[in-house]
Amino acid sequence: MNSKLNLLLYAFAVFAVFMILTWILKSVGGKLPVENGIWGVYKDSDFLLGVVVAGIVTLSHVQKRKLRK
């Protein structure tokens, strides 16, 4: 598979895991439903933070792969 496609899939997987963990932590903490939230669960800042975390983890993964070669 193409290297760039692998990185996109990796970033999407990290984003999905982040959003699932956010949902679990909010439901366990009794913070649901969120007012003015998307699906009553996520705020806009949750999506932005998820994208940032996915970007940072993906860049870290790329650097780790470069060190192994």
N, CA, C, O and CB atoms as a CASP TS submission, in Angstrom:
PFRMAT TS
TARGET T0000
AUTHOR 0000-0000-0000
METHOD Language model
MODEL 1
PARENT N/A
ATOM      1  N   MET     1       0.838  -1.172   0.000  1.00  0.00           N
ATOM      2  CA  MET     1       0.000   0.000   0.000  1.00  0.00           C
ATOM      3  C   MET     1       0.888   1.242   0.000  1.00  0.00           C
ATOM      4  O   MET     1       2.023   1.203   0.474  1.00  0.00           O
ATOM      5  CB  MET     1      -0.956  -0.006   1.213  1.00  0.00           C
ATOM      6  N   ASN     2       0.374   2.318  -0.524  1.00  0.00           N
ATOM      7  CA  ASN     2       1.117   3.555  -0.605  1.00  0.00           C
ATOM      8  C   ASN     2       1.454   4.070   0.796  1.00  0.00           C
ATOM      9  O   ASN     2       0.636   3.966   1.710  1.00  0.00           O
ATOM     10  CB  ASN     2       0.322   4.602  -1.389  1.00  0.00           C
ATOM     11  N   SER     3       2.644   4.619   0.962  1.00  0.00           N
ATOM     12  CA  SER     3       3.104   5.094   2.257  1.00  0.00           C
ATOM     13  C   SER     3       2.227   6.227   2.792  1.00  0.00           C
ATOM     14  O   SER     3       1.922   6.272   3.984  1.00  0.00           O
ATOM     15  CB  SER     3       4.547   5.557   2.156  1.00  0.00           C
ATOM     16  N   LYS     4       1.826   7.136   1.911  1.00  0.00           N
ATOM     17  CA  LYS     4       0.985   8.267   2.340  1.00  0.00           C
ATOM     18  C   LYS     4      -0.392   7.781   2.769  1.00  0.00           C
ATOM     19  O   LYS     4      -0.971   8.312   3.717  1.00  0.00           O
ATOM     20  CB  LYS     4       0.848   9.306   1.208  1.00  0.00           C
ATOM     21  N   LEU     5      -0.919   6.779   2.080  1.00  0.00           N
ATOM     22  CA  LEU     5      -2.215   6.221   2.448  1.00  0.00           C
ATOM     23  C   LEU     5      -2.130   5.538   3.808  1.00  0.00           C
ATOM     24  O   LEU     5      -3.056   5.635   4.614  1.00  0.00           O
ATOM     25  CB  LEU     5      -2.702   5.228   1.378  1.00  0.00           C
ATOM     26  N   ASN     6      -1.024   4.852   4.063  1.00  0.00           N
ATOM     27  CA  ASN     6      -0.819   4.232   5.376  1.00  0.00           C
ATOM     28  C   ASN     6      -0.804   5.276   6.481  1.00  0.00           C
ATOM     29  O   ASN     6      -1.379   5.063   7.549  1.00  0.00           O
ATOM     30  CB  ASN     6       0.486   3.436   5.393  1.00  0.00           C
ATOM     31  N   LEU     7      -0.143   6.410   6.227  1.00  0.00           N
ATOM     32  CA  LEU     7      -0.100   7.475   7.228  1.00  0.00           C
ATOM     33  C   LEU     7      -1.481   8.074   7.470  1.00  0.00           C
ATOM     34  O   LEU     7      -1.833   8.380   8.609  1.00  0.00           O
ATOM     35  CB  LEU     7       0.870   8.567   6.794  1.00  0.00           C
ATOM     36  N   LEU     8      -2.264   8.244   6.409  1.00  0.00           N
ATOM     37  CA  LEU     8      -3.624   8.762   6.571  1.00  0.00           C
ATOM     38  C   LEU     8      -4.487   7.792   7.377  1.00  0.00           C
ATOM     39  O   LEU     8      -5.259   8.215   8.238  1.00  0.00           O
ATOM     40  CB  LEU     8      -4.265   9.025   5.198  1.00  0.00           C
ATOM     41  N   LEU     9      -4.361   6.513   7.104  1.00  0.00           N
ATOM     42  CA  LEU     9      -5.103   5.514   7.862  1.00  0.00           C
ATOM     43  C   LEU     9      -4.664   5.502   9.331  1.00  0.00           C
ATOM     44  O   LEU     9      -5.490   5.361  10.232  1.00  0.00           O
ATOM     45  CB  LEU     9      -4.912   4.122   7.238  1.00  0.00           C
ATOM     46  N   TYR    10      -3.382   5.649   9.556  1.00  0.00           N
ATOM     47  CA  TYR    10      -2.853   5.699  10.922  1.00  0.00           C
ATOM     48  C   TYR    10      -3.407   6.908  11.658  1.00  0.00           C
ATOM     49  O   TYR    10      -3.845   6.795  12.803  1.00  0.00           O
ATOM     50  CB  TYR    10      -1.312   5.742  10.910  1.00  0.00           C
ATOM     51  N   ALA    11      -3.387   8.074  10.997  1.00  0.00           N
ATOM     52  CA  ALA    11      -3.911   9.298  11.613  1.00  0.00           C
ATOM     53  C   ALA    11      -5.406   9.168  11.896  1.00  0.00           C
ATOM     54  O   ALA    11      -5.872   9.596  12.952  1.00  0.00           O
ATOM     55  CB  ALA    11      -3.649  10.513  10.704  1.00  0.00           C
ATOM     56  N   PHE    12      -6.156   8.588  10.976  1.00  0.00           N
ATOM     57  CA  PHE    12      -7.590   8.402  11.189  1.00  0.00           C
ATOM     58  C   PHE    12      -7.854   7.456  12.358  1.00  0.00           C
ATOM     59  O   PHE    12      -8.774   7.677  13.144  1.00  0.00           O
ATOM     60  CB  PHE    12      -8.252   7.864   9.917  1.00  0.00           C
ATOM     61  N   ALA    13      -7.049   6.407  12.469  1.00  0.00           N
ATOM     62  CA  ALA    13      -7.209   5.458  13.570  1.00  0.00           C
ATOM     63  C   ALA    13      -6.923   6.133  14.913  1.00  0.00           C
ATOM     64  O   ALA    13      -7.635   5.899  15.890  1.00  0.00           O
ATOM     65  CB  ALA    13      -6.278   4.246  13.373  1.00  0.00           C
ATOM     66  N   VAL    14      -5.891   6.964  14.962  1.00  0.00           N
ATOM     67  CA  VAL    14      -5.565   7.687  16.193  1.00  0.00           C
ATOM     68  C   VAL    14      -6.712   8.632  16.546  1.00  0.00           C
ATOM     69  O   VAL    14      -7.097   8.729  17.711  1.00  0.00           O
ATOM     70  CB  VAL    14      -4.231   8.476  16.038  1.00  0.00           C
ATOM     71  N   PHE    15      -7.260   9.330  15.547  1.00  0.00           N
ATOM     72  CA  PHE    15      -8.380  10.238  15.773  1.00  0.00           C
ATOM     73  C   PHE    15      -9.594   9.472  16.304  1.00  0.00           C
ATOM     74  O   PHE    15     -10.249   9.924  17.243  1.00  0.00           O
ATOM     75  CB  PHE    15      -8.741  10.980  14.472  1.00  0.00           C
ATOM     76  N   ALA    16      -9.890   8.332  15.715  1.00  0.00           N
ATOM     77  CA  ALA    16     -11.041   7.532  16.136  1.00  0.00           C
ATOM     78  C   ALA    16     -10.871   7.039  17.571  1.00  0.00           C
ATOM     79  O   ALA    16     -11.817   7.082  18.357  1.00  0.00           O
ATOM     80  CB  ALA    16     -11.239   6.341  15.189  1.00  0.00           C
ATOM     81  N   VAL    17      -9.678   6.573  17.913  1.00  0.00           N
ATOM     82  CA  VAL    17      -9.416   6.107  19.276  1.00  0.00           C
ATOM     83  C   VAL    17      -9.562   7.262  20.260  1.00  0.00           C
ATOM     84  O   VAL    17     -10.124   7.088  21.341  1.00  0.00           O
ATOM     85  CB  VAL    17      -8.002   5.484  19.381  1.00  0.00           C
ATOM     86  N   PHE    18      -9.063   8.430  19.897  1.00  0.00           N
ATOM     87  CA  PHE    18      -9.183   9.605  20.760  1.00  0.00           C
ATOM     88  C   PHE    18     -10.651   9.954  20.999  1.00  0.00           C
ATOM     89  O   PHE    18     -11.045  10.239  22.130  1.00  0.00           O
ATOM     90  CB  PHE    18      -8.446  10.806  20.141  1.00  0.00           C
ATOM     91  N   MET    19     -11.455   9.933  19.946  1.00  0.00           N
ATOM     92  CA  MET    19     -12.862  10.297  20.083  1.00  0.00           C
ATOM     93  C   MET    19     -13.623   9.251  20.907  1.00  0.00           C
ATOM     94  O   MET    19     -14.507   9.603  21.688  1.00  0.00           O
ATOM     95  CB  MET    19     -13.508  10.454  18.695  1.00  0.00           C
ATOM     96  N   ILE    20     -13.288   7.986  20.739  1.00  0.00           N
ATOM     97  CA  ILE    20     -13.944   6.931  21.530  1.00  0.00           C
ATOM     98  C   ILE    20     -13.574   7.066  23.004  1.00  0.00           C
ATOM     99  O   ILE    20     -14.434   6.943  23.876  1.00  0.00           O
ATOM    100  CB  ILE    20     -13.548   5.526  21.006  1.00  0.00           C
ATOM    101  N   LEU    21     -12.296   7.319  23.282  1.00  0.00           N
ATOM    102  CA  LEU    21     -11.883   7.516  24.670  1.00  0.00           C
ATOM    103  C   LEU    21     -12.542   8.745  25.280  1.00  0.00           C
ATOM    104  O   LEU    21     -12.913   8.729  26.454  1.00  0.00           O
ATOM    105  CB  LEU    21     -10.368   7.644  24.757  1.00  0.00           C
ATOM    106  N   THR    22     -12.692   9.805  24.501  1.00  0.00           N
ATOM    107  CA  THR    22     -13.376  11.010  24.975  1.00  0.00           C
ATOM    108  C   THR    22     -14.817  10.694  25.334  1.00  0.00           C
ATOM    109  O   THR    22     -15.314  11.136  26.369  1.00  0.00           O
ATOM    110  CB  THR    22     -13.325  12.119  23.913  1.00  0.00           C
ATOM    111  N   TRP    23     -15.488   9.932  24.484  1.00  0.00           N
ATOM    112  CA  TRP    23     -16.883   9.561  24.743  1.00  0.00           C
ATOM    113  C   TRP    23     -16.990   8.699  26.010  1.00  0.00           C
ATOM    114  O   TRP    23     -17.881   8.910  26.833  1.00  0.00           O
ATOM    115  CB  TRP    23     -17.474   8.803  23.529  1.00  0.00           C
ATOM    116  N   ILE    24     -16.087   7.738  26.158  1.00  0.00           N
ATOM    117  CA  ILE    24     -16.119   6.865  27.336  1.00  0.00           C
ATOM    118  C   ILE    24     -15.878   7.669  28.613  1.00  0.00           C
ATOM    119  O   ILE    24     -16.598   7.502  29.598  1.00  0.00           O
ATOM    120  CB  ILE    24     -15.066   5.747  27.207  1.00  0.00           C
ATOM    121  N   LEU    25     -14.871   8.537  28.597  1.00  0.00           N
ATOM    122  CA  LEU    25     -14.562   9.316  29.788  1.00  0.00           C
ATOM    123  C   LEU    25     -15.691  10.277  30.149  1.00  0.00           C
ATOM    124  O   LEU    25     -15.976  10.483  31.329  1.00  0.00           O
ATOM    125  CB  LEU    25     -13.273  10.087  29.584  1.00  0.00           C
ATOM    126  N   LYS    26     -16.334  10.865  29.144  1.00  0.00           N
ATOM    127  CA  LYS    26     -17.448  11.761  29.428  1.00  0.00           C
ATOM    128  C   LYS    26     -18.656  11.008  29.954  1.00  0.00           C
ATOM    129  O   LYS    26     -19.369  11.508  30.824  1.00  0.00           O
ATOM    130  CB  LYS    26     -17.828  12.535  28.186  1.00  0.00           C
ATOM    131  N   SER    27     -18.891   9.811  29.438  1.00  0.00           N
ATOM    132  CA  SER    27     -20.044   9.045  29.915  1.00  0.00           C
ATOM    133  C   SER    27     -19.808   8.515  31.326  1.00  0.00           C
ATOM    134  O   SER    27     -20.733   8.501  32.138  1.00  0.00           O
ATOM    135  CB  SER    27     -20.343   7.883  28.961  1.00  0.00           C
ATOM    136  N   VAL    28     -18.591   8.081  31.631  1.00  0.00           N
ATOM    137  CA  VAL    28     -18.270   7.598  32.973  1.00  0.00           C
ATOM    138  C   VAL    28     -18.293   8.752  33.978  1.00  0.00           C
ATOM    139  O   VAL    28     -18.707   8.576  35.124  1.00  0.00           O
ATOM    140  CB  VAL    28     -16.890   6.905  32.983  1.00  0.00           C
ATOM    141  N   GLY    29     -17.849   9.921  33.545  1.00  0.00           N
ATOM    142  CA  GLY    29     -17.798  11.082  34.431  1.00  0.00           C
ATOM    143  C   GLY    29     -19.133  11.789  34.598  1.00  0.00           C
ATOM    144  O   GLY    29     -19.233  12.750  35.361  1.00  0.00           O
ATOM    145  N   GLY    30     -20.150  11.330  33.899  1.00  0.00           N
ATOM    146  CA  GLY    30     -21.466  11.942  34.019  1.00  0.00           C
ATOM    147  C   GLY    30     -21.584  13.291  33.341  1.00  0.00           C
ATOM    148  O   GLY    30     -22.408  14.113  33.740  1.00  0.00           O
ATOM    149  N   LYS    31     -20.782  13.530  32.330  1.00  0.00           N
ATOM    150  CA  LYS    31     -20.771  14.825  31.639  1.00  0.00           C
ATOM    151  C   LYS    31     -21.658  14.839  30.393  1.00  0.00           C
ATOM    152  O   LYS    31     -21.627  15.802  29.626  1.00  0.00           O
ATOM    153  CB  LYS    31     -19.352  15.188  31.251  1.00  0.00           C
ATOM    154  N   LEU    32     -22.444  13.786  30.185  1.00  0.00           N
ATOM    155  CA  LEU    32     -23.296  13.720  29.002  1.00  0.00           C
ATOM    156  C   LEU    32     -24.722  14.036  29.392  1.00  0.00           C
ATOM    157  O   LEU    32     -25.092  13.731  30.526  1.00  0.00           O
ATOM    158  CB  LEU    32     -23.212  12.336  28.331  1.00  0.00           C
ATOM    159  N   PRO    33     -25.541  14.612  28.561  1.00  0.00           N
ATOM    160  CA  PRO    33     -25.245  15.186  27.259  1.00  0.00           C
ATOM    161  C   PRO    33     -24.614  16.573  27.380  1.00  0.00           C
ATOM    162  O   PRO    33     -24.825  17.282  28.364  1.00  0.00           O
ATOM    163  CB  PRO    33     -26.511  15.261  26.425  1.00  0.00           C
ATOM    164  N   VAL    34     -23.848  16.941  26.375  1.00  0.00           N
ATOM    165  CA  VAL    34     -23.188  18.237  26.314  1.00  0.00           C
ATOM    166  C   VAL    34     -24.115  19.213  25.602  1.00  0.00           C
ATOM    167  O   VAL    34     -24.608  18.929  24.511  1.00  0.00           O
ATOM    168  CB  VAL    34     -21.808  18.138  25.589  1.00  0.00           C
ATOM    169  N   GLU    35     -24.350  20.362  26.223  1.00  0.00           N
ATOM    170  CA  GLU    35     -25.187  21.365  25.580  1.00  0.00           C
ATOM    171  C   GLU    35     -24.480  21.921  24.356  1.00  0.00           C
ATOM    172  O   GLU    35     -23.272  22.158  24.385  1.00  0.00           O
ATOM    173  CB  GLU    35     -25.536  22.497  26.561  1.00  0.00           C
ATOM    174  N   ASN    36     -25.222  22.126  23.293  1.00  0.00           N
ATOM    175  CA  ASN    36     -24.696  22.639  22.024  1.00  0.00           C
ATOM    176  C   ASN    36     -23.577  21.766  21.484  1.00  0.00           C
ATOM    177  O   ASN    36     -22.706  22.248  20.760  1.00  0.00           O
ATOM    178  CB  ASN    36     -24.194  24.065  22.198  1.00  0.00           C
ATOM    179  N   GLY    37     -23.592  20.510  21.824  1.00  0.00           N
ATOM    180  CA  GLY    37     -22.570  19.586  21.353  1.00  0.00           C
ATOM    181  C   GLY    37     -23.059  18.812  20.150  1.00  0.00           C
ATOM    182  O   GLY    37     -24.261  18.696  19.912  1.00  0.00           O
ATOM    183  N   ILE    38     -22.120  18.288  19.400  1.00  0.00           N
ATOM    184  CA  ILE    38     -22.444  17.477  18.236  1.00  0.00           C
ATOM    185  C   ILE    38     -22.827  16.096  18.751  1.00  0.00           C
ATOM    186  O   ILE    38     -22.045  15.462  19.458  1.00  0.00           O
ATOM    187  CB  ILE    38     -21.241  17.406  17.217  1.00  0.00           C
ATOM    188  N   TRP    39     -24.014  15.625  18.406  1.00  0.00           N
ATOM    189  CA  TRP    39     -24.592  14.367  18.868  1.00  0.00           C
ATOM    190  C   TRP    39     -24.756  14.348  20.380  1.00  0.00           C
ATOM    191  O   TRP    39     -24.923  13.281  20.970  1.00  0.00           O
ATOM    192  CB  TRP    39     -23.729  13.197  18.427  1.00  0.00           C
ATOM    193  N   GLY    40     -24.710  15.515  21.013  1.00  0.00           N
ATOM    194  CA  GLY    40     -24.836  15.578  22.460  1.00  0.00           C
ATOM    195  C   GLY    40     -23.623  15.056  23.204  1.00  0.00           C
ATOM    196  O   GLY    40     -23.680  14.850  24.417  1.00  0.00           O
ATOM    197  N   VAL    41     -22.531  14.842  22.495  1.00  0.00           N
ATOM    198  CA  VAL    41     -21.337  14.255  23.112  1.00  0.00           C
ATOM    199  C   VAL    41     -20.120  15.159  22.955  1.00  0.00           C
ATOM    200  O   VAL    41     -19.427  15.433  23.935  1.00  0.00           O
ATOM    201  CB  VAL    41     -21.046  12.886  22.502  1.00  0.00           C
ATOM    202  N   TYR    42     -19.850  15.624  21.740  1.00  0.00           N
ATOM    203  CA  TYR    42     -18.593  16.314  21.440  1.00  0.00           C
ATOM    204  C   TYR    42     -18.810  17.805  21.226  1.00  0.00           C
ATOM    205  O   TYR    42     -19.798  18.227  20.625  1.00  0.00           O
ATOM    206  CB  TYR    42     -17.937  15.704  20.206  1.00  0.00           C
ATOM    207  N   LYS    43     -17.869  18.590  21.729  1.00  0.00           N
ATOM    208  CA  LYS    43     -17.814  20.015  21.425  1.00  0.00           C
ATOM    209  C   LYS    43     -16.886  20.190  20.235  1.00  0.00           C
ATOM    210  O   LYS    43     -16.160  19.268  19.863  1.00  0.00           O
ATOM    211  CB  LYS    43     -17.327  20.855  22.662  1.00  0.00           C
ATOM    212  N   ASP    44     -16.911  21.373  19.639  1.00  0.00           N
ATOM    213  CA  ASP    44     -16.001  21.654  18.522  1.00  0.00           C
ATOM    214  C   ASP    44     -14.546  21.527  18.973  1.00  0.00           C
ATOM    215  O   ASP    44     -13.690  21.084  18.207  1.00  0.00           O
ATOM    216  CB  ASP    44     -16.262  23.068  17.949  1.00  0.00           C
ATOM    217  N   SER    45     -14.275  21.911  20.201  1.00  0.00           N
ATOM    218  CA  SER    45     -12.899  21.830  20.697  1.00  0.00           C
ATOM    219  C   SER    45     -12.428  20.379  20.805  1.00  0.00           C
ATOM    220  O   SER    45     -11.234  20.108  20.682  1.00  0.00           O
ATOM    221  CB  SER    45     -12.786  22.519  22.062  1.00  0.00           C
ATOM    222  N   ASP    46     -13.357  19.443  21.035  1.00  0.00           N
ATOM    223  CA  ASP    46     -12.973  18.026  21.090  1.00  0.00           C
ATOM    224  C   ASP    46     -12.469  17.558  19.729  1.00  0.00           C
ATOM    225  O   ASP    46     -11.483  16.827  19.643  1.00  0.00           O
ATOM    226  CB  ASP    46     -14.165  17.153  21.545  1.00  0.00           C
ATOM    227  N   PHE    47     -13.150  17.982  18.666  1.00  0.00           N
ATOM    228  CA  PHE    47     -12.708  17.607  17.318  1.00  0.00           C
ATOM    229  C   PHE    47     -11.359  18.240  16.993  1.00  0.00           C
ATOM    230  O   PHE    47     -10.482  17.585  16.431  1.00  0.00           O
ATOM    231  CB  PHE    47     -13.754  18.027  16.271  1.00  0.00           C
ATOM    232  N   LEU    48     -11.195  19.511  17.343  1.00  0.00           N
ATOM    233  CA  LEU    48      -9.922  20.182  17.083  1.00  0.00           C
ATOM    234  C   LEU    48      -8.789  19.517  17.857  1.00  0.00           C
ATOM    235  O   LEU    48      -7.709  19.288  17.314  1.00  0.00           O
ATOM    236  CB  LEU    48     -10.013  21.668  17.453  1.00  0.00           C
ATOM    237  N   LEU    49      -9.038  19.212  19.114  1.00  0.00           N
ATOM    238  CA  LEU    49      -8.016  18.539  19.925  1.00  0.00           C
ATOM    239  C   LEU    49      -7.705  17.155  19.371  1.00  0.00           C
ATOM    240  O   LEU    49      -6.551  16.728  19.387  1.00  0.00           O
ATOM    241  CB  LEU    49      -8.476  18.427  21.388  1.00  0.00           C
ATOM    242  N   GLY    50      -8.719  16.451  18.881  1.00  0.00           N
ATOM    243  CA  GLY    50      -8.508  15.141  18.272  1.00  0.00           C
ATOM    244  C   GLY    50      -7.625  15.218  17.037  1.00  0.00           C
ATOM    245  O   GLY    50      -6.760  14.366  16.833  1.00  0.00           O
ATOM    246  N   VAL    51      -7.840  16.237  16.211  1.00  0.00           N
ATOM    247  CA  VAL    51      -7.013  16.421  15.014  1.00  0.00           C
ATOM    248  C   VAL    51      -5.573  16.738  15.405  1.00  0.00           C
ATOM    249  O   VAL    51      -4.635  16.215  14.803  1.00  0.00           O
ATOM    250  CB  VAL    51      -7.586  17.548  14.125  1.00  0.00           C
ATOM    251  N   VAL    52      -5.397  17.590  16.409  1.00  0.00           N
ATOM    252  CA  VAL    52      -4.048  17.946  16.857  1.00  0.00           C
ATOM    253  C   VAL    52      -3.325  16.718  17.420  1.00  0.00           C
ATOM    254  O   VAL    52      -2.161  16.479  17.098  1.00  0.00           O
ATOM    255  CB  VAL    52      -4.109  19.065  17.923  1.00  0.00           C
ATOM    256  N   VAL    53      -4.010  15.952  18.250  1.00  0.00           N
ATOM    257  CA  VAL    53      -3.404  14.745  18.827  1.00  0.00           C
ATOM    258  C   VAL    53      -3.056  13.748  17.723  1.00  0.00           C
ATOM    259  O   VAL    53      -1.977  13.155  17.742  1.00  0.00           O
ATOM    260  CB  VAL    53      -4.360  14.092  19.858  1.00  0.00           C
ATOM    261  N   ALA    54      -3.954  13.561  16.770  1.00  0.00           N
ATOM    262  CA  ALA    54      -3.682  12.637  15.663  1.00  0.00           C
ATOM    263  C   ALA    54      -2.469  13.105  14.859  1.00  0.00           C
ATOM    264  O   ALA    54      -1.642  12.289  14.453  1.00  0.00           O
ATOM    265  CB  ALA    54      -4.917  12.514  14.742  1.00  0.00           C
ATOM    266  N   GLY    55      -2.362  14.398  14.629  1.00  0.00           N
ATOM    267  CA  GLY    55      -1.214  14.930  13.895  1.00  0.00           C
ATOM    268  C   GLY    55       0.098  14.716  14.625  1.00  0.00           C
ATOM    269  O   GLY    55       1.092  14.308  14.024  1.00  0.00           O
ATOM    270  N   ILE    56       0.101  14.990  15.916  1.00  0.00           N
ATOM    271  CA  ILE    56       1.326  14.847  16.698  1.00  0.00           C
ATOM    272  C   ILE    56       1.744  13.373  16.804  1.00  0.00           C
ATOM    273  O   ILE    56       2.921  13.048  16.651  1.00  0.00           O
ATOM    274  CB  ILE    56       1.133  15.447  18.103  1.00  0.00           C
ATOM    275  N   VAL    57       0.793  12.500  17.061  1.00  0.00           N
ATOM    276  CA  VAL    57       1.118  11.070  17.174  1.00  0.00           C
ATOM    277  C   VAL    57       1.591  10.517  15.831  1.00  0.00           C
ATOM    278  O   VAL    57       2.499   9.687  15.794  1.00  0.00           O
ATOM    279  CB  VAL    57      -0.108  10.271  17.674  1.00  0.00           C
ATOM    280  N   THR    58       0.988  10.966  14.732  1.00  0.00           N
ATOM    281  CA  THR    58       1.402  10.510  13.405  1.00  0.00           C
ATOM    282  C   THR    58       2.807  11.001  13.074  1.00  0.00           C
ATOM    283  O   THR    58       3.620  10.245  12.541  1.00  0.00           O
ATOM    284  CB  THR    58       0.411  10.993  12.338  1.00  0.00           C
ATOM    285  N   LEU    59       3.097  12.264  13.389  1.00  0.00           N
ATOM    286  CA  LEU    59       4.460  12.771  13.150  1.00  0.00           C
ATOM    287  C   LEU    59       5.478  12.010  13.993  1.00  0.00           C
ATOM    288  O   LEU    59       6.580  11.726  13.522  1.00  0.00           O
ATOM    289  CB  LEU    59       4.540  14.282  13.463  1.00  0.00           C
ATOM    290  N   SER    60       5.132  11.683  15.210  1.00  0.00           N
ATOM    291  CA  SER    60       6.016  10.886  16.057  1.00  0.00           C
ATOM    292  C   SER    60       6.241   9.503  15.456  1.00  0.00           C
ATOM    293  O   SER    60       7.353   8.976  15.488  1.00  0.00           O
ATOM    294  CB  SER    60       5.435  10.760  17.472  1.00  0.00           C
ATOM    295  N   HIS    61       5.184   8.924  14.911  1.00  0.00           N
ATOM    296  CA  HIS    61       5.290   7.610  14.267  1.00  0.00           C
ATOM    297  C   HIS    61       6.219   7.669  13.051  1.00  0.00           C
ATOM    298  O   HIS    61       7.016   6.758  12.827  1.00  0.00           O
ATOM    299  CB  HIS    61       3.894   7.105  13.845  1.00  0.00           C
ATOM    300  N   VAL    62       6.110   8.743  12.272  1.00  0.00           N
ATOM    301  CA  VAL    62       6.969   8.907  11.086  1.00  0.00           C
ATOM    302  C   VAL    62       8.430   9.015  11.516  1.00  0.00           C
ATOM    303  O   VAL    62       9.299   8.380  10.919  1.00  0.00           O
ATOM    304  CB  VAL    62       6.552  10.167  10.265  1.00  0.00           C
ATOM    305  N   GLN    63       8.707   9.812  12.546  1.00  0.00           N
ATOM    306  CA  GLN    63      10.083   9.961  13.016  1.00  0.00           C
ATOM    307  C   GLN    63      10.631   8.630  13.536  1.00  0.00           C
ATOM    308  O   GLN    63      11.795   8.301  13.313  1.00  0.00           O
ATOM    309  CB  GLN    63      10.159  11.034  14.116  1.00  0.00           C
ATOM    310  N   LYS    64       9.793   7.882  14.222  1.00  0.00           N
ATOM    311  CA  LYS    64      10.221   6.578  14.736  1.00  0.00           C
ATOM    312  C   LYS    64      10.556   5.617  13.600  1.00  0.00           C
ATOM    313  O   LYS    64      11.515   4.849  13.685  1.00  0.00           O
ATOM    314  CB  LYS    64       9.133   5.972  15.627  1.00  0.00           C
ATOM    315  N   ARG    65       9.748   5.667  12.528  1.00  0.00           N
ATOM    316  CA  ARG    65      10.027   4.801  11.370  1.00  0.00           C
ATOM    317  C   ARG    65      11.325   5.201  10.701  1.00  0.00           C
ATOM    318  O   ARG    65      12.069   4.337  10.238  1.00  0.00           O
ATOM    319  CB  ARG    65       8.876   4.861  10.354  1.00  0.00           C
ATOM    320  N   LYS    66      11.613   6.495  10.640  1.00  0.00           N
ATOM    321  CA  LYS    66      12.862   6.952  10.013  1.00  0.00           C
ATOM    322  C   LYS    66      14.071   6.509  10.822  1.00  0.00           C
ATOM    323  O   LYS    66      15.114   6.199  10.244  1.00  0.00           O
ATOM    324  CB  LYS    66      12.864   8.481   9.864  1.00  0.00           C
ATOM    325  N   LEU    67      13.957   6.471  12.141  1.00  0.00           N
ATOM    326  CA  LEU    67      15.080   6.044  12.973  1.00  0.00           C
ATOM    327  C   LEU    67      15.375   4.568  12.818  1.00  0.00           C
ATOM    328  O   LEU    67      16.528   4.154  12.936  1.00  0.00           O
ATOM    329  CB  LEU    67      14.805   6.356  14.422  1.00  0.00           C
ATOM    330  N   ARG    68      14.364   3.773  12.558  1.00  0.00           N
ATOM    331  CA  ARG    68      14.550   2.330  12.397  1.00  0.00           C
ATOM    332  C   ARG    68      15.274   1.983  11.121  1.00  0.00           C
ATOM    333  O   ARG    68      15.943   0.951  11.061  1.00  0.00           O
ATOM    334  CB  ARG    68      13.223   1.629  12.425  1.00  0.00           C
ATOM    335  N   LYS    69      15.165   2.810  10.093  1.00  0.00           N
ATOM    336  CA  LYS    69      15.777   2.503   8.792  1.00  0.00           C
ATOM    337  C   LYS    69      17.241   2.743   8.787  1.00  0.00           C
ATOM    338  O   LYS    69      17.898   2.532   7.768  1.00  0.00           O
ATOM    339  CB  LYS    69      15.151   3.307   7.707  1.00  0.00           C
TER
END
